[in-house]
């Protein structure tokens, strides 16, 4: 039988740190935030868990063009109406 760690203990575990399973990332609008690293570990093509998540709405126009087939004018109209 072994002990079960709580979340705080897991995050502070030296083995978790050694495997970059929890990483500190600098976000321009928020400062340093802790996030989970990638569980996938590859020798030749290592992952970069320090990439930033997109900002809210950062890809809205791109997605509306690609998946809803909207024009720039239609997107502008939606934005002016407060829909996006």
N, C-alpha and C positions, 0 to 999 in steps of 0.2 A: 504494500500500500504506500502511496506517496501523497505528499501535500498538493493541494490545488491552489495555485496562486490567484490573487485577485488582479484586476486590470493594472492597478498602480504598481504591483510587484512585477508583473510581466513587462511593463514599459521600462522599468528600471533595471531589468535583468542584464548582467554583463554579456551573456550569450546573444541576447536580442540585439544589443548595441554592436557587437562584433560582426553580426550578420547583416547590419544595416536594415533591420526589420522595423525600426522606428527611427526616423530621421528628422532633423531640424531644417526647415526651409524658410528662406527669407522672402516674404511677400511684401511688395512695395507699399500697399495700402494698409497693412496690418502689422508689419514687423515679423519677428520670427515665430513660426508655427510648427508644431510637431505633427507629423503625419506618418502613416504606415509606409514602409518601403516595399519593394517588390519581393514576393516570395520566390520568384524565378531567379536563379543564380546560374549564369552561363560564363564560361571562361573566355571564349572568343568574342562574344558580343554581350558584354555586361549591360544590365539595365541601368537607367539613370532615374532613380526615384525622386530626384530633386527638381523635376519639371513642375512648373506652376499650373494649377488648374485654371481654366478660362474664367474671365470675369463674367458676371451676370450680363447676358445680352451680347457678349463679345462676338458671337457667331450668328446672331439672329438674321441679319440680312443674307448672309451666305446660305443658311438653311432654308429661308423662305424662297430664295431664288432656285435652289437645287431641288427641294422637295415639294414646294407648292407652286413652282413655276411662276412666281410673281415677278413683275417688272420693278425697276427702281421707283417708278412713279406710284405704283400700287403700294409699295412698302412705305414710301413717303406719306401717302394718304393714311395708311394705318397708323403711322407714328403721329401724324397731326391729329388724328381722332383719339389718340391716347390708348389705342388697342395694343400697341407694343411700345 
